[in-house]
Amino acid sequence: MAKTSTTTQGLRAAIERSGYYPALVAEAVEAAVGGEPIRSYLVHQETTFDQNEVRRHVTVLVLTDNRFIVSHTDEQAADTTSPTPYATTSTESVKIGRISSVVVSRVVANPESYKPGTLPREVVLTIGWGAVSRIDLEPAACGDPNCEADHGYTGNSTADDLSLRVSEAGDGPETVREALAFAQSLSEATADTTR
């Protein structure tokens, strides 16, 4: 699914297979992609439980020659703003050169007997392009256990624009493969300094 020969029809078929408002999702994604050829894509549906409600969410990631496109679609129950259930879909288009980090975290079982090519049981793909950052702070200290001075704070800032988790148990092995393939394609695209 995440090969450079990927076509618009393949993306559309993956959206259809997700079964989550495919006409709405496909229209939003296709409008964002425009006429650009698609290099790679990933479609991920996630179901969550919110108190007494089941909510669905679909994320579509698309890589073209010049852009990284993210689409999110969520369903909402009727509320004070709408007497009927509704869905919200959004797309964001990011120039490849703006992507500052592509982090792939793999969880493998029995690492002592790991063989290259073995599928991880879980993959977390985190992509940063500077739109959202997380700052983690904690009080700074020195090595003196009796010191009562105020040393200020220490911490770090992490790009955290998108984090997507797929697992073999929840999403199936094919989705884990697709996530790894998409991550590799995106990582390779960001390494190309001509963009």
N, C-alpha and C positions, 0 to 999 in steps of 0.2 A: 504494500500500500504506500510506502514512502520511498518510491523510486523516482529518479529524475524523469522517467517517461510517464509519470502519473498524468492522467487526463482529467478534464472537468467531469467527464462521465463517471470516472472512478470515484471522484469525490462525491458526486451526486448519489451514486450507489451506496457509498458508506453512510451518508446522511440518511438515506432511505432505510438502510438496515438498522440504524439506531432506533427508528420508530418513534422519534420524539419530534412532533410537529415538523415533519420533513419539508413541507412546502415553505413554511415560514423560515426555517433555518437555512435552507438552500437559497432562497431568494436573497436573504441578508448577506450570506457569504459570497454568492456570485456577484452581487452588486459591489461588494468591497474588492473582490479580485479584479473585476472589470475584464479586459481582454488579455491580461497577462497570462502566459503559460504557467501552469502549476508544476513546481518541482517536487513537492512533497506535501503531505497532509496527515492529520491525525484527528479522528472523531472520537470523543470520549463522553459517554453518558454516565451520569452519577445520580443515584437515588439516595436521598437522605430522609431521615425521620425527624420531624419537628413537632414535638408534643404528640398530638393525636392525628397529625397530617403526614402524608407521604408527599415529598416534593421531588421533582425531577429537575435536572440541570444538564445541559449539554454544552460541551466546549468543542469548538472546531478550530484547529490550528492549521494555517496554510502558509507554505513558503513558496514565493515566486522568485524570479531572478533578482528583484530589487527590494521586495518587502516581505515582512512577517505579518500575517493577519491573524487576529484573535477574535473569535466570535463566542459570545456567551448567550444562552437562552435559558430563562427560568420561567416556571409557571407559578402563578400566585392564586390563592383562593379569593373568592369575593370578599371585599372589604368596604370600608367607608368611601373609597374613591371609585369603586366599581361594583355594581350589583351582581355581576357575573364573574366567573373565573377568567383570568387573563394571563397572557405571557408577555415577557419583556425580552427583547433581543437587542444586543449591541455588538458592534464591531469596532475594532481598533486596528489601524494600519501603522506599522512601524518600519521605517527604513532599516535595511539590514545593518548599515553602518552605525546605527544607534544602539544596537544590542551590545551590552557591555559584558554580559555573562550568560553562559549556558551551563547549568550545573545538573549533572546526572548522578543521582544516588541510587545504588543498587543494593538490595538486600538478598543475600544468598544463604541457603541452608547448608549446614555442614561444611563450612569453609575449609576445613582441613583436608577434605576429599574433593575440593572443587576441580573441575576439568574445564579448560577453556571451551567456550561455546555453550556451556550450560546456561539455561535461561534463569535469570534471577526470579525469585518469587515475588518481588516487588520492585518497582521503579518510581522514583520521584524526580520529575523534571521541573527545575526552577529556572526561569528566564528573567533577566533583568535588563531594562532599557532606560531606567532613570525616571519613570513616571511615579513610582512608589518606592519608598525606602523605609526600612524598619530600623529604629535605633534602640539598642539594648544598652542601658546604663546600670552601673552599680557603684556603690561607694568605693573609692580608691583607698588603699591601705599600704602601709610600709611593713617591713619585716620585724619591727620592734613590737612585741606583744603588749608592752606597757605604754605605747604611744597613744596620746589622746588628741593629737592634732587633726585638723580637718584637711584631708588630702584631696578634696574635691571628688570628682567622679571619673570613672573610666568606662569605656564601652566600645561598641563598634556599630557601624552603619552597614546594613546589608540591602542590596537591591532585591526587591521582593515583588516584582510586578505580576508574576504568574507562577503558581506552583500547582502542578498536576500530578496526582498519584494514581498509579495503576498497579493492580496486583493479579497474580495468576489465579488466586482463589476467587476474587471478586469479579474480575473482568475477563479472565481466560488467558491462556498463553499467547494467543494470536495478538491480543491487544498489547501485551507486554512487549512482544517482538516489534509491533508497529511503533510503540512509543520509543523504543531504542533506535529504530531506524530513522524516525523523525528527528530525534535528538542528534543523531550523527549528521544528518543532512543539514540541520540548522547550525551545528557547530562548524562544519566544513564551510558553510556559506559565510559565517562570521570571520573565519580565518582568511578569506579572500580579501586582501587589502585593496583591491581595485574598486570596491563598492563604496 
